[in-house]
Amino acid sequence: MRTYTYTFTVPADAIDFNGHVNNVTYLEWMMEAATRHAQAAGMGYEQCLEHGGTWVARSHRIEYRNPAFEGEELRMTTWIESIGRIVSRRRYELRRVADDTLVSEGETEWVFVDAKRMRPMRIPAAVSAVFAE
């Protein structure tokens, strides 16, 4: 599946009492990456609503490999690993730009739901096709 990559600098407000990026911030960055990727692919929130649905997270997994610190430039890469009838699995990889060190990796299991009833629905072909190679 196609990947989406962008870089950013770790802001001061991402740092916790241990002097490195707070664990919760990694999840926020994963959510940001998913949103950016979907928008760049032309299937952001508004476009999904046009197909009657929206994505909700069922689960997240994050593995912290190396700490990140304020002012470091990081490179986030995300991709859709699989798309089923209702569920999609998205992967994430975060690396430090300066030395290509793996900072974290993770995945989210997303469920496509009817936007009005908030019940699982079949992922429309137009939605899943956007992320296929």
TIKOL-125176 format. One line per 3 residues: for each residue x, y, z of N, C-alpha, C. Coordinates in pm, whole numbers, plus 50000, padded with zeros to 5 digits. Last residue first. Example, Ala and Ser with C-alpha at 12.3 -4.5 7.8 and 13.67 -1.06 7.14 Angstrom:
BEGIN
51285:49775:50708:51367:49894:50714:51290:50003:50787 | 51319:49431:50780:51230:49550:50780:51320:49670:50780;
END
This chain:
BEGIN
49736:50018:49604:49845:50053:49511:49802:50024:49369 | 49467:50171:49785:49528:50056:49719:49637:50103:49623 | 49335:50387:49884:49459:50349:49951:49528:50229:49888;
49105:50414:49730:49196:50528:49742:49332:50488:49798 | 48953:50187:49769:49034:50198:49647:49136:50311:49654 | 48804:50234:50000:48918:50142:50006:49010:50156:49885;
48614:50420:49891:48700:50454:50005:48824:50364:50007 | 48486:50285:49690:48551:50412:49657:48647:50455:49769 | 48369:50072:49825:48481:50046:49733:48557:50174:49701;
48296:50134:50171:48265:50150:50029:48390:50129:49942 | 48296:49895:50418:48377:50004:50363:48344:50017:50214 | 47993:49831:50585:48090:49786:50485:48165:49909:50430;
47974:49950:50923:47919:49933:50789:48030:49889:50694 | 47891:49968:51269:47982:49925:51162:47907:49909:51029 | 47718:50262:51373:47723:50116:51368:47817:50076:51254;
47634:50525:51392:47758:50483:51458:47765:50332:51474 | 47429:50638:51254:47393:50538:51356:47513:50492:51439 | 47567:50824:51091:47446:50862:51165:47415:50767:51279;
47787:50699:50975:47806:50825:51045:47684:50868:51127 | 47872:50370:51008:47767:50458:50956:47772:50586:51039 | 48227:50310:51022:48092:50307:51078:47999:50403:51004;
48511:50118:51006:48428:50212:50931:48285:50198:50981 | 48767:50101:51240:48640:50044:51196:48562:50152:51124 | 49116:50044:51265:49006:50137:51241:48883:50061:51193;
49381:49988:51462:49275:49916:51394:49155:50011:51387 | 49708:50103:51430:49573:50131:51475:49478:50045:51394 | 50047:50073:51539:49938:50039:51449:49806:50076:51514;
50397:50170:51540:50266:50141:51596:50166:50101:51491 | 50716:50264:51662:50632:50208:51557:50500:50171:51620 | 50975:50508:51721:50859:50428:51760:50794:50367:51637;
51235:50563:51629:51189:50616:51757:51070:50535:51809 | 51508:50457:51458:51368:50426:51479:51330:50470:51620 | 51733:50690:51319:51702:50600:51430:51551:50581:51441;
51840:50862:51131:51748:50758:51085:51717:50654:51193 | 51971:51085:51221:52048:50960:51215:51965:50839:51173 | 51797:51306:51176:51943:51325:51182:52022:51195:51164;
51529:51218:51199:51585:51252:51069:51738:51253:51071 | 51400:50948:51369:51475:51072:51386:51545:51100:51253 | 51082:50807:51280:51229:50804:51281:51285:50944:51303;
50805:50605:51311:50857:50737:51343:51009:50726:51357 | 50547:50448:51145:50689:50438:51179:50741:50580:51198 | 50240:50269:51146:50314:50394:51162:50459:50363:51195;
49952:50122:50985:50082:50113:51052:50150:50251:51051 | 49615:50024:51010:49710:50126:50968:49837:50111:51050 | 49363:49817:50902:49478:49826:50993:49579:49923:50932;
49010:49826:50898:49136:49857:50831:49246:49867:50937 | 48695:49660:50864:48810:49700:50945:48932:49725:50857 | 48508:49571:50684:48467:49674:50779:48587:49736:50851;
48641:49406:50501:48504:49451:50472:48465:49571:50557 | 48978:49532:50515:48881:49424:50503:48744:49479:50466 | 49293:49626:50439:49155:49675:50442:49065:49555:50419;
49620:49675:50576:49514:49590:50522:49380:49660:50532 | 49798:49886:50609:49850:49750:50597:49747:49656:50536 | 49843:50201:50500:49737:50105:50529:49796:49967:50505;
50098:50398:50660:50042:50329:50545:49930:50237:50593 | 50331:50657:50743:50214:50576:50772:50165:50511:50644 | 50604:50813:50897:50555:50742:50779:50438:50656:50822;
50762:51099:51014:50651:51005:51035:50612:50945:50901 | 51057:51209:51133:50991:51173:51008:50887:51065:51038 | 51168:51490:51328:51124:51353:51316:51052:51333:51182;
51413:51686:51472:51328:51670:51355:51297:51521:51341 | 51415:51809:51807:51457:51711:51707:51359:51709:51590 | 51304:51982:51994:51385:52039:51887:51431:51939:51782;
51298:51751:52261:51260:51882:52208:51358:51928:52102 | 51343:51403:52168:51362:51519:52253:51322:51649:52181 | 51267:51055:52202:51279:51175:52118:51277:51296:52211;
51400:50726:52271:51335:50852:52309:51359:50961:52204 | 51318:50429:52089:51420:50524:52137:51352:50655:52170 | 51080:50271:52081:51212:50213:52055:51326:50299:52111;
50766:50180:52181:50864:50287:52193:51003:50224:52179 | 50491:50087:52011:50614:50033:52068:50718:50144:52063 | 50146:50089:52039:50266:50170:52018:50382:50098:52083;
49826:50035:51915:49944:49971:51974:50063:50059:51938 | 49476:50073:51952:49606:50130:51918:49715:50046:51983 | 49145:49999:51831:49260:49974:51917:49384:50043:51862;
48941:50126:51697:48907:50013:51785:49022:49985:51881 | 48844:50447:51591:48953:50358:51633:48899:50249:51724 | 48634:50508:51314:48656:50514:51458:48763:50412:51494;
48550:50691:51022:48637:50594:51087:48638:50616:51237 | 48227:50711:50860:48345:50773:50921:48424:50662:50990 | 47984:50733:50588:48055:50678:50703:48167:50763:50756;
47866:50817:50352:47779:50776:50462:47851:50729:50587 | 48017:50931:50164:47988:50789:50143:47909:50730:50260 | 48053:51177:50272:47980:51171:50146:47943:51027:50110;
48223:51111:50481:48083:51141:50511:47996:51137:50386 | 48461:51094:50341:48402:50971:50396:48254:50993:50428 | 48499:51364:50287:48477:51273:50176:48417:51141:50224;
48544:51463:50549:48429:51512:50470:48397:51417:50355 | 48785:51322:50622:48660:51310:50697:48538:51349:50613 | 48947:51227:50311:48943:51276:50448:48805:51261:50508;
49053:51132:50066:48947:51061:50136:48951:51096:50285 | 49277:51221:49931:49146:51264:49883:49029:51193:49949 | 49521:51176:50031:49472:51076:49935:49335:51114:49879;
49540:51379:50215:49627:51384:50098:49581:51288:49989 | 49356:51281:50405:49329:51406:50333:49412:51415:50206 | 49491:51050:50492:49358:51040:50432:49324:51165:50351;
49726:51166:50597:49733:51070:50488:49598:51062:50415 | 49626:51328:50805:49700:51388:50693:49701:51296:50572 | 49514:51127:50971:49431:51234:50916:49498:51297:50794;
49740:50976:51037:49627:50913:50970:49539:51018:50902 | 49893:51173:51170:49944:51110:51047:49830:51045:50969 | 49731:51225:51393:49761:51332:51297:49807:51274:51164;
49748:50979:51520:49618:51026:51473:49635:51137:51369 | 50022:50981:51581:49967:50876:51495:49832:50920:51437 | 50034:51199:51754:50105:51206:51627:50056:51099:51530;
49886:51096:51968:49838:51215:51899:49904:51227:51761 | 50060:50891:52041:49927:50858:51991:49868:50977:51916 | 50276:51045:52132:50295:50954:52018:50160:50916:51957;
50169:51171:52355:50197:51251:52236:50217:51162:52113 | 50171:50985:52555:50043:51018:52494:50063:51095:52364 | 50446:50988:52636:50387:50872:52570:50257:50904:52496;
50638:51281:52570:50537:51213:52651:50473:51100:52571 | 50980:51300:52490:50841:51309:52444:50750:51222:52530 | 51176:51379:52789:51158:51331:52652:51011:51336:52615;
51189:51452:53055:51272:51524:52960:51266:51473:52817 | 51019:51353:53238:51144:51279:53219:51236:51344:53115 | 50791:51504:53218:50877:51527:53334:51009:51450:53326;
50775:51554:52853:50720:51522:52985:50823:51545:53096 | 50711:51751:52565:50809:51693:52658:50746:51671:52795 | 50554:51892:52399:50546:51746:52386:50633:51674:52489;
50606:52161:52418:50491:52110:52494:50471:51959:52479 | 50819:52202:52241:50844:52200:52385:50729:52138:52463 | 50794:51985:51948:50773:52110:52022:50798:52092:52173;
50994:51840:51708:50932:51814:51839:50917:51946:51914 | 50913:51907:51372:51005:51929:51483:50932:51911:51615 | 50850:51682:51097:50812:51789:51189:50916:51797:51300;
50769:51539:50777:50861:51566:50888:50807:51681:50972 | 50588:51265:50626:50613:51407:50648:50707:51422:50766 | 50444:51025:50407:50553:51066:50495:50558:51217:50507;
50261:50745:50327:50255:50890:50338:50359:50929:50441 | 50254:50471:50093:50290:50534:50220:50271:50684:50211 | 50035:50232:49945:50108:50358:49939:50136:50414:50077;
50083:49881:50000:50000:50000:50000:50088:50125:50000;
END
